[in-house]
Amino acid sequence: MESERKLKLNLKRTFLIGFAFFGILLLWQVYDSWCPTFLTDIFARRMYDLSSAELKLADPGKILNVQWIVGIIMACDNLAALILLPIFGNLSDKAKTPIGKRMPFILIGTLVSAVAFPFIPLFFHANNVAGMIAIMIIVLIFMMMYRNPAVALMPDITPKPLRAKANGIINVMGYFGGAMATVLGIFLKLSDYINVPDADRKLWIIEIPFIIASVLMIISAFVLFFTVKENKLAEELKEDMELGEQMAAIENPVSDDAPMSKANKKMLLAILGAEFLWFMADNAIGTYIGNYVIYYLNSASSATMILTIVGGVASVLGFAIAGTIADKIGRKWTISGGLVVTVAAMAVMCFVTPTGKAVGEHGEFSFPALLFAVWAIKGFGMALVHNCSFPMVVELCSNKKIGKFTGYYYAASMSAQTITPVLLGLVFRITTAWNTLPIYAAVLFLVSFFVFTLLVKNIKAKKVANSHRIEALDGE
């Protein structure tokens, strides 16, 4: 009988869709790892007529005074994303082309942002702040054209009950992209560029990671284009998508012909509110960890990259098992558990301090080993959160509105990322203490836990029957 038919996740196709995430995380890992330090250095020169390395030696406290400006610039990027992501999501929902509704946005966004990306370090090296920020804006706009449609592609062709598992797979692919950027940062250390006199700064140290990221982004986009045929898959999977609608894990069914139910609206707002808070916390850590390592721990920037690998490995583990955990206890409690684990990691990070043990050619300190444990725990916890949160949002819409609801998801995350760099930058300026970073994040993660756990309701009590383990990851 149709009602007894089990849905199976196509492993091969899901991995191919994951190439979209590979390109996204590759670019953003390079962007987030290098650009805040570029901005710190370039504004230190304008405020104090010293490079950030010289300022660190002369008056380390003044580095913190620069962070609020860095936060504003990073927040402006996110503000643009807050506006653009829902627009591109809605446009792609309505688009009809011979190559699909998402693919034109993916291809154009990738090509333009990939061409522009290597000019960021070029303008920084030339000490041209206007040119650098202008290129950052161009990259951001076209990555937003790419990002929302690329993310919406997975739920477009994946039935609702299978989206948590699919989200785990494509996020693992994304982390491979982030890992590529991280490896570049280990061998091309940003601190080797920053902590030397201007005459000894070599452009290739900071230029090569951006060029490689651009090339790999283009390759990933073309792999996606030549292997995932949107229109053909939409037709082939029509019956599975309809069955997925019937098996959705919400009490009130969704329909294109009826307004969203009051219960579903409340659930959507609760998820987005909690998401806003945990992204405020997570983005604060991600934005400032590079500067935290270079200017507070006084360690080599390569340590940040190793930190990212440790967190990435733990995240991959989290993504790999999150779908199975969600099948056992539900997506809500999987996310809640992930937030508890992450709060614990931030609590431990509050006790991390500079080692004071000199090592390295620039008199840098050894890296505190405790931070590796913190990053592993945080990576695992946030993988559980991210794996299940996006599927919960698109569970509340029909297949014709996935781009629009993807826009809602990113509107919440990007508004958080617009506010948090500026807010934390001001906190740094007031407290003049780098160890406020983990305290700030821990408080926000904790509040998001209570908002999510107490307010997200309307979950179907009886779980649907899904295929599990190898059967669920059927290749064909």
C-alpha positions, 0 to 999 in steps of 0.5 A: 500500500502507498501509505506503507511505502518507506522513503529512501534517501539517495546517497549519491544524489545527496552527496552531489548536492553537497558540492553546493555546500562545499563551495559555500563553506570554502569561501566563508572559511577563508573570508571569516579567517582572514578578513577580520584581521585584515580590517583590524590591521588596516584600521589600526593604521588609520587610528594610530598610524601603526600596523596591528603588529606594532600596536600589539607591542606598543599598547595591546589594549588599543587593539580592542578599541579597533574591534568595534569598527571591525564589527561594523564592517562585518555587520554591514556585510550581514545586513546586506545578506539579511535583505538579499537572501529572502529576495533571491530565495523568493525569486528562485521559487518563481523562476522557470528555466531550462536548467531549473529554478535554482541553477541560474542563481547558483552559476551566476553567483558563483562565477562573479564572486569567485572572480572578485574574491582574490581582489580582497587581499590585493587591495588590503596589501595596497592599504586601500580600505575603500577598494577592499570593502567595495570588493567585499560587498561585491563578493557578498552580494553574489554569494547571497545570489548563490547561497539561498538557492543552493541551500534550497536545492536539497529540500526541493528534491528531498522528501520531508522525513529524510531532510535531517539525514540529507542535511547531515550529509551535505553539511559534511560536504560543506565541512570538507570545503572548510577543511580545504581553507583550513589546510591553506591557513596552516601552511600560509600563516596569516600571522607570518604576514601580519607580524612582520615589518611592512617591507617584509610582507609577502603578498602571495602568503595571503593571496594564494588562499583566496585564489585557490578558494575561487578555483575550487568554488567554480569547480564545485559549481560545475560539478553540481550543474553537470550532475544534478538536473533540477527539472528532471529530478522534480518530475521523477520525485513528484510522488515521493515529495507528495508522500513526504508531505503526508509524513511531515512531523507537524500536527497541522498540515501545510497547503499552498491553498490555505493560510499558515495555521496559527500553531505553525506560525508560532512554531516558526517564530519560536524556531527563528527566535532561538536560531537568532540567539544561537547564531549571535553566539556562534558568529561572535566566536567565529568572527573574533576567534582569529583576533583572539588567538593572534592578539590575546593568546599571542599564538600563531594564526596556524593554531586557529586553523588547527582549531578549526580542523578539530572543530570540523572533525567533531562537527562531521561526527555530529552531522553523521549521527544527528539524523539517527539521534533525531529519529530516536528522540526527535529533532527538537530534543536533538537541538536542545541537547546540542545547545546544552553541550555547546553551553558547557564548552563555552563555560570551559572556554572562560578559563582559557588564558595565554600560556606565557610560554614563548615559542615560534619565530615571532616570540609567540606563545604556545597554544593552550591545549584546553581550547582544542577540547572546547572546540571539539565539544562546541563543534559536535554540539552545534552540528546537532543544532544546525543539522536539525534546525533548517529541516524544521523550518522547511517542514512548515512550508509546501514544496512551492515555498522552500526558497521563501522559507529558506529566506526566513531561516537566513533572515534570522541568522543574518540579522543575528550576524549583523548585530553581534559583531558590533555589539561584541565589539562595543563590549570589548571596548567597554570591558577591554578584556578578551575573555568576555568573548566566551561569556558573551557566547555562553549567555546567548547559547543558554537563552536560545536553549530556553527559548527553543525548549519552552516555545517550540511545540506543535510536534507530531507525537507519533513518529513516522516510519523511515528507512534507517542506516544503510537502507536509508542511504540507498544509492539509487 
